[in-house]
Amino acid sequence: MIYFKIRNQTKRNGGENMRINSSRLFVLTAGRKLTIEQLAKSSGVSRTTIWKVLNGKVKPNTDTIGKLAAALDVSPAEIIEK
């Protein structure tokens, strides 16, 4: 089982960055019994970036959101905070 803190996302810088629903991303990852390393490998997003996203250190750009969503086999809208 994987454990990590989930916090609200904070703004890193402007541009195409979006707020992600960290709780939803965690549930999807854990529900598929994936480790952060496995998600990183299947998405092409670095393990460090995934940890930062999940812990609210960075807001991912649309590219990153798309890669994570594709690796989890969900629509990007399912992990974007509304």
Phi, psi and omega in degrees: 000146179253143180230138172194159181283149176237128179229168174295147180287146177244156182283127178268306175198173185290202177091214186271018181285144183230160177278131181250148178275096184299321180298316180295317178298318178298312182299317179296318180293311181294321180297333178266007179054042178261144170272167176299321179298318179293319178296320179299314181296316183284336182264338185081011177258135184296151178302319180298316180296318179299314178300317180295321178296312182294332181261008174076019180278332179220156170258123182289150175279173184298327177299312181296317178300316179298318179294317179295316180298316180297319180295330179267359179059046176226166175285144176305328180299336181286343180246358176274133179290135181262000000 
